[in-house]
Amino acid sequence: MTLNEMIEIAGNNPAILLLIFALFPGTVLVLPMLHRRTIMAVSPWRYVYTVIIYLVAFPGMLSIVLIAYALFFTKSNLMNVNMLVYFLPILSMVVTLVLMKKNISFDHIPGFDRIYGLATIIAMTFVFVLIIEKTRIWLFFGGSIFFLVTIIIFLFGLLKWGSHMLFRGKNESKRNPPSFPYQ
């Protein structure tokens, strides 16, 4: 079974797709009614939130990659794609995370920084592949060598940071995401 066949099967079952992706925000709305406002750093409910985040984030990130692939590589017209398959996972992920942020701090969610690191690695890999595909960098680079080295160092730094966030050990402390200096 190819990915294209899986997308077609999902598109042929819109009711199931709507039910699955409406379940995540709905669950996040109901969960605060089931538990008291306690210190979430020690609450077992944070693991329920963790499972929900993982279940909604992976399809959302996959959908973002699918849209980017369709736009930049196959040059597909997004007006001709199934809206539920392409955009519903992203909408569900955003709504779920926004609703969840009202109930719990993401600092208390085990592994949330790992998802953040995974998203960074996916984004940087996509940027690498897009740069190579669009500029044909393996044949010719029209800018200065300094500019090329600067781009490579910047992207390598982001990949290194994202991979550390994703693969760090349990005993290692969390790192804050990179920030731009304020002037």
Secondary structure per residue as TSV (DSSP state, phi and psi in degrees):
chain	resnum	aa	ss	phi	psi
A	1	M	-	360.0	128.8
A	2	T	-	-91.4	166.8
A	3	L	H	-64.3	-35.8
A	4	N	H	-64.3	-38.1
A	5	E	H	-67.3	-38.3
A	6	M	H	-64.5	-40.0
A	7	I	H	-64.2	-39.7
A	8	E	H	-65.6	-42.3
A	9	I	H	-62.7	-43.6
A	10	A	H	-63.3	-39.6
A	11	G	H	-67.5	-26.9
A	12	N	H	-80.9	-8.3
A	13	N	-	-123.9	68.2
A	14	P	H	-67.1	-30.5
A	15	A	H	-65.9	-42.5
A	16	I	H	-66.7	-41.1
A	17	L	H	-62.4	-44.9
A	18	L	H	-63.1	-41.4
A	19	L	H	-62.9	-46.1
A	20	I	H	-62.6	-47.2
A	21	F	H	-83.5	-12.5
A	22	A	H	-85.2	-19.3
A	23	L	H	-65.0	-38.2
A	24	F	H	-65.2	-54.1
A	25	P	H	-65.0	-34.1
A	26	G	H	-62.7	-41.8
A	27	T	H	-63.8	-41.2
A	28	V	H	-66.5	-30.6
A	29	L	H	-72.1	-34.2
A	30	V	H	-82.8	-32.6
A	31	L	H	-55.0	-41.9
A	32	P	H	-62.0	-22.2
A	33	M	H	-75.6	-20.7
A	34	L	H	-90.2	-19.8
A	35	H	S	-132.4	154.6
A	36	R	-	-77.9	161.2
A	37	R	-	-74.8	100.1
A	38	T	-	-116.2	-177.1
A	39	I	-	-73.7	108.2
A	40	M	T	-70.4	-16.6
A	41	A	T	-65.0	-25.6
A	42	V	T	-116.8	1.2
A	43	S	-	-79.9	140.8
A	44	P	T	-70.5	-15.4
A	45	W	H	-66.0	-22.6
A	46	R	H	-64.7	-26.3
A	47	Y	H	-73.2	-30.9
A	48	V	H	-65.4	-44.6
A	49	Y	H	-62.1	-36.2
A	50	T	H	-62.0	-46.1
A	51	V	H	-61.6	-42.7
A	52	I	H	-62.6	-43.4
A	53	I	H	-61.2	-45.7
A	54	Y	H	-64.4	-41.0
A	55	L	H	-68.0	-28.9
A	56	V	H	-94.7	-26.8
A	57	A	H	-76.6	-40.2
A	58	F	H	-64.7	-46.9
A	59	P	H	-64.3	-34.4
A	60	G	H	-64.4	-44.9
A	61	M	H	-66.9	-38.6
A	62	L	H	-62.1	-39.2
A	63	S	H	-66.9	-38.2
A	64	I	H	-63.4	-43.6
A	65	V	H	-63.6	-40.6
A	66	L	H	-62.5	-43.2
A	67	I	H	-66.2	-44.6
A	68	A	H	-62.6	-41.3
A	69	Y	H	-62.4	-44.1
A	70	A	H	-64.6	-37.7
A	71	L	H	-74.1	-48.4
A	72	F	H	-94.8	-27.7
A	73	F	T	-104.7	-49.0
A	74	T	S	-91.5	-9.3
A	75	K	-	53.8	40.9
A	76	S	-	-74.3	151.8
A	77	N	-	-86.1	118.1
A	78	L	G	-70.1	-8.6
A	79	M	G	-75.6	-16.1
A	80	N	G	-104.3	7.0
A	81	V	S	-97.4	162.1
A	82	N	-	-74.3	115.9
A	83	M	H	-60.7	-38.0
A	84	L	H	-66.7	-40.3
A	85	V	H	-73.0	-41.2
A	86	Y	H	-85.0	-39.5
A	87	F	H	-111.3	-23.1
A	88	L	H	-61.8	-41.7
A	89	P	H	-62.1	-35.8
A	90	I	H	-68.9	-45.0
A	91	L	H	-61.5	-44.2
A	92	S	H	-62.5	-41.2
A	93	M	H	-63.8	-46.1
A	94	V	H	-65.0	-47.2
A	95	V	H	-62.9	-43.1
A	96	T	H	-62.2	-45.7
A	97	L	H	-67.5	-36.7
A	98	V	H	-66.3	-44.7
A	99	L	H	-65.8	-37.6
A	100	M	H	-68.3	-35.0
A	101	K	H	-61.9	-27.5
A	102	K	H	-71.8	-25.7
A	103	N	H	-96.8	-32.9
A	104	I	S	-148.9	145.6
A	105	S	-	-77.6	137.9
A	106	F	G	-68.1	-14.9
A	107	D	G	-66.1	-25.3
A	108	H	G	-89.4	-5.4
A	109	I	S	-85.9	117.8
A	110	P	T	-64.0	126.6
A	111	G	T	84.6	4.1
A	112	F	H	-64.5	-36.2
A	113	D	H	-67.5	-25.0
A	114	R	H	-70.1	-37.6
A	115	I	H	-65.6	-39.6
A	116	Y	H	-61.1	-42.4
A	117	G	H	-65.3	-41.1
A	118	L	H	-62.9	-42.5
A	119	A	H	-62.8	-37.9
A	120	T	H	-64.9	-43.9
A	121	I	H	-64.0	-42.9
A	122	I	H	-62.7	-44.4
A	123	A	H	-64.3	-44.1
A	124	M	H	-68.7	-36.8
A	125	T	H	-63.6	-41.9
A	126	F	H	-62.6	-42.3
A	127	V	H	-62.8	-43.5
A	128	F	H	-57.2	-51.2
A	129	V	H	-64.4	-40.0
A	130	L	H	-65.3	-42.8
A	131	I	H	-62.0	-46.0
A	132	I	H	-63.9	-41.2
A	133	E	H	-71.3	-41.1
A	134	K	H	-79.6	-38.4
A	135	T	H	-97.6	-8.0
A	136	R	-	51.8	50.2
A	137	I	T	-59.9	-23.9
A	138	W	T	-72.1	-18.5
A	139	L	T	-98.3	-40.3
A	140	F	-	-159.6	138.9
A	141	F	-	-124.4	116.6
A	142	G	-	-79.5	-15.6
A	143	G	S	-87.8	-177.5
A	144	S	-	-75.2	159.3
A	145	I	H	-65.5	-32.0
A	146	F	H	-62.3	-42.5
A	147	F	H	-64.6	-42.0
A	148	L	H	-62.2	-46.1
A	149	V	H	-64.5	-38.8
A	150	T	H	-62.4	-44.8
A	151	I	H	-61.8	-45.1
A	152	I	H	-64.0	-43.2
A	153	I	H	-64.2	-42.8
A	154	F	H	-62.5	-48.7
A	155	L	H	-66.6	-37.4
A	156	F	H	-63.3	-41.6
A	157	G	H	-60.9	-42.6
A	158	L	H	-66.0	-40.3
A	159	L	H	-64.2	-41.8
A	160	K	H	-63.7	-44.2
A	161	W	H	-64.4	-44.6
A	162	G	H	-64.4	-39.3
A	163	S	H	-70.7	-32.6
A	164	H	H	-65.6	-41.7
A	165	M	H	-63.7	-35.1
A	166	L	H	-79.3	-39.0
A	167	F	H	-112.2	16.0
A	168	R	-	-69.9	156.2
A	169	G	-	-77.7	168.7
A	170	K	T	-65.0	-32.3
A	171	N	T	-85.0	-9.5
A	172	E	S	-81.1	144.9
A	173	S	-	-79.0	159.4
A	174	K	-	-73.0	147.6
A	175	R	-	-107.1	144.2
A	176	N	-	-75.3	147.2
A	177	P	-	-63.5	154.7
A	178	P	-	-63.8	145.3
A	179	S	-	-128.8	156.7
A	180	F	-	-86.8	141.5
A	181	P	-	-67.3	138.5
A	182	Y	-	-87.3	144.0
A	183	Q	-	-114.5	360.0
